């Protein structure tokens, strides 16, 4: 028999327990925060008709799209994000769901792009969106959700950068470049990667902009200072454009409301250089950076898209939302030493070394699980030393050690596997003392981690 070499495709990866455990914890945190704002879960198919996906994210997204003909000869594609399928979903189900529709969706997406640190061809997105309202309150809430999400994950030093596509559109109207907005904004989105000179060159090559026009766009993108200083400088740059003026007003409203809601000023920044590369954005846009690791790029991005659903329905379905870049954030957290290396989600290990006491071990494990504590009982009656080596390798915090003499005397040993310390704990009274001792030991272990 010819054996197949086990391997994964480039840009794809397997997740071992030590990678999957923090991944699931991050997803659970996102779910908790989204639900606290009233967002409800949905799901959509990984495969969509190609016409649903193609042309929605721009030329670059179309290049990265995984597409093929299925057995019925239909052209289909793997979703490249969760927003375009949401537009189709909303158009199809909004009559039953009503507006505003607040949903979150946590699922895999696929893009055939070049791999780099924290970026893969298959990755998870954790999206939340509000559909069916133009109110600036939805723009404000989106920023607040991002803020609360990063605080819940455990970050203190991060910056949510905001801009508004209407400001950029207003400037382009004034410069007679409105009909060439797409290539201009695609080039501007690369500013942080390739620098202003290369961006200006691309704008002139792809959009036919003059040197003077590109200089004006880059002058806007280079604005710095306090929020009030930047806002005051934006007014003359978009003078004569109603859309541009509205963009400035909405930025002002979002920034002031978010700060009034208690967000620390240093966690929010007006950054008129961000453009977001996807074509469907129309208003407020967001990018979130970790202050300790800005070079990894935005780890939570999004914005307002008021026209995306018009391809599927005549009903106006404006939307706004953002997406947590799970894999990129996990890569950053690992680099920052924020991820605990464990291979088990259960903190307590019970070695099974007294062959005649299996029922007693199972009884102790059941009592701990009934109190909300995860426990693993070793499946074979091997030597205690072997089992403790296994426990140490898997990353258990505590081991509960008891043999015939301990059971007969009504005690067990509770061993802290990291510290190497142990204490005798009584097993009487329905295991109440044991449960209390384990909870106390786990709290101390977590505090010292």
Secondary structure, 3 states (H helix, E strand, C coil): CCCCCCCCCCCCCCCCHHHHHHHHHHHHHHHHHHHHCCCEECCCCCEEEHHHHCCCCCHHHHHHCCEEECCCCCEEEECCCCHHHHHHHHHHHHHHHCCCEEEEEEEEEECCCCCECCECCEEEEEEEEEECCCCHHHHHHHHHHHHHHHHHHCCCCEEEEEEEHHHHHHHHHHCCCHHHHHHHHHHHCCHHHHHHHHHHHHHHHHHCCCHHHHHHHHHHHCCCCCHHHHHHHHHHHCCCCHHHHHHHHHHHHHHHHHHHCCCCHHHEEECCCCCCCCCCCCCEEEEEEECCCHHHCCCEEEEEECCHHHHCCCCCCCEEEEEEEHHHHHHHHHHCCCCCCCCCCCCEEECCCCHHHHHHHHHHHHHHHHCCCCEEECCCCCCHHHHHHHHHHHCCCEEEECCHHHHHHCEEEEEECCCCCEEEEECCCCCHHHHHHHHHHHHHHHHHC
